[in-house]
Amino acid sequence: MFKEFKEFAMKGNMIDMAVGIIIGAAFGTIVNSLVADIIMPPIGLLLGNVDFANLFVLLKEGKVPGPYSSVAAAKAAGAVTVNIGVFINTVISFLIIAFSIFIVIRSINKLKGKEEAPPAVPTTKDCPYCISVIPIKATRCAHCTADLKAT
C-alpha cells in the first residue's frame, strides 16, 4: 500500500500541483499585504481617515457596552458585527489575484499560439467523378480521364 501511495505522490502532475498551491498561497499573502498595507491606507486617507480594516457595523453590543474603536475590540467584548472593511479588502485582493491569473493565462495562450504551425496548404484534391486523389492543379483526372475544368 505504501508503494502504491509513493508511486501516486511522485507523479509529475502531483508535484507540479503541490508547487503551484504553495506558490499560490504565498502570492495570496503578498496580495493581501499589498491591499491592506499599501492600497487601502491612501484610499482611506482620501475618504476622510477611514481605516477599512476597522470599518464595521455593530449589530449587537457585547458584554462591555460600546462604542468600540476596532473590530478586535468589538470581538473582545463579544459584540456581533458586520465587518464591511474586511470584506472590501478581501474583494480587492480577489480582483488583483483574478487579474494576475488572467494575465498569466493570456500570456501562456499567446505562447501556445506561436508554437502551433499554420495549417498545411492542401496539395491534393478528390476527383468529383471517381473520388480518386489527384494533384490540386490537375485539369483532368488520371484515373477516369474526366475533364476537371468544368468543376
C-alpha positions in Angstrom: 0.0 0.0 0.0 2.9 2.4 0.8 4.5 1.6 -2.5 1.3 2.5 -4.4 1.0 5.7 -2.5 4.6 6.6 -3.2 4.1 6.0 -7.0 0.9 8.2 -6.9 2.6 11.0 -4.9 5.7 11.1 -7.1 3.9 11.5 -10.4 4.9 14.7 -12.2 1.5 16.3 -12.1 1.1 15.8 -8.4 4.4 17.6 -7.6 3.6 20.4 -10.1 0.2 20.9 -8.4 1.8 21.0 -4.9 4.4 23.6 -6.0 1.6 25.6 -7.6 -0.5 25.6 -4.5 2.4 26.7 -2.3 3.3 29.5 -4.7 -0.4 30.5 -4.9 -0.7 30.7 -1.2 2.5 32.8 -1.0 1.2 35.1 -3.8 -2.2 35.4 -1.9 -0.4 36.5 1.2 1.6 39.1 -0.8 -1.5 40.4 -2.4 -3.4 40.6 0.9 -0.5 42.7 2.3 -0.4 44.9 -0.8 -4.1 45.6 -0.4 -4.2 46.1 3.4 -0.8 47.9 3.8 -0.3 49.8 0.6 -3.6 50.3 -1.4 -6.2 50.8 1.3 -4.4 53.4 3.6 -4.2 56.1 0.8 -7.8 55.4 -0.2 -8.9 55.6 3.5 -7.0 58.9 3.8 -8.7 60.3 0.7 -12.1 59.3 2.1 -11.5 61.2 5.4 -9.2 59.0 7.5 -11.3 55.8 7.2 -9.5 52.7 8.4 -11.0 50.0 6.2 -9.7 47.2 8.4 -11.8 48.5 11.2 -14.9 49.6 9.3 -17.8 47.7 10.7 -21.5 47.9 11.5 -22.5 46.9 15.1 -25.5 44.6 15.1 -25.5 43.8 18.9 -23.4 45.1 21.7 -21.3 42.7 23.7 -21.0 42.4 27.5 -19.0 45.6 27.6 -21.1 48.4 26.1 -19.7 50.3 23.0 -18.6 52.3 21.2 -15.8 50.1 20.0 -12.7 51.5 18.4 -11.9 48.5 16.3 -13.2 45.1 15.1 -10.8 43.4 17.6 -12.2 45.5 20.5 -15.8 44.7 19.5 -15.0 40.9 19.2 -13.2 41.0 22.6 -16.3 42.5 24.1 -18.5 39.8 22.5 -20.2 42.2 20.1 -21.8 41.0 16.9 -20.5 43.0 13.9 -20.7 43.0 10.1 -17.1 43.6 9.0 -17.5 45.7 5.9 -13.9 46.9 5.7 -12.5 43.3 5.9 -14.9 42.3 3.1 -13.8 45.3 0.9 -10.2 44.3 1.4 -11.0 40.7 0.5 -12.8 41.7 -2.7 -10.0 44.0 -3.8 -7.5 41.2 -3.1 -9.6 38.8 -5.1 -9.8 41.2 -8.0 -6.0 41.7 -8.0 -5.4 37.9 -7.9 -8.0 37.2 -10.6 -6.4 39.9 -12.9 -3.0 38.5 -12.3 -4.2 34.9 -13.2 -5.9 36.3 -16.3 -2.6 38.0 -17.4 -0.6 34.7 -16.8 -3.1 32.6 -18.7 -3.3 35.1 -21.5 0.5 35.0 -21.8 0.5 31.2 -21.9 -2.2 31.2 -24.6 -0.1 33.6 -26.7 3.0 31.4 -26.3 1.0 28.3 -27.3 -0.4 30.1 -30.3 3.0 30.9 -31.6 4.2 27.3 -31.2 1.4 25.9 -33.4 2.3 25.6 -37.1 0.0 27.1 -39.6 -2.3 24.6 -41.3 -0.7 22.9 -44.3 -1.8 24.1 -47.8 -3.5 21.1 -49.5 -1.6 19.6 -52.4 -4.3 17.1 -53.5 -8.0 17.0 -54.1 -10.6 14.4 -54.8 -11.9 13.8 -58.3 -15.7 14.6 -58.2 -16.5 11.7 -60.6 -14.4 8.8 -59.3 -13.3 10.1 -55.9 -9.7 9.3 -56.6 -7.0 11.5 -55.1 -5.3 13.8 -57.7 -2.9 16.7 -57.6 -4.7 20.0 -56.8 -3.5 21.6 -60.1 -4.8 18.8 -62.3 -7.3 19.7 -65.0 -8.0 16.0 -66.0 -8.3 13.0 -63.7 -5.6 10.4 -64.3 -7.9 7.6 -63.2 -11.2 8.3 -65.0 -9.9 10.9 -67.5 -12.8 13.2 -66.6 -12.3 16.9 -67.6 -12.0 18.9 -64.3 -12.1 22.4 -65.8 -15.9 22.4 -65.7 -16.0 21.7 -61.9 
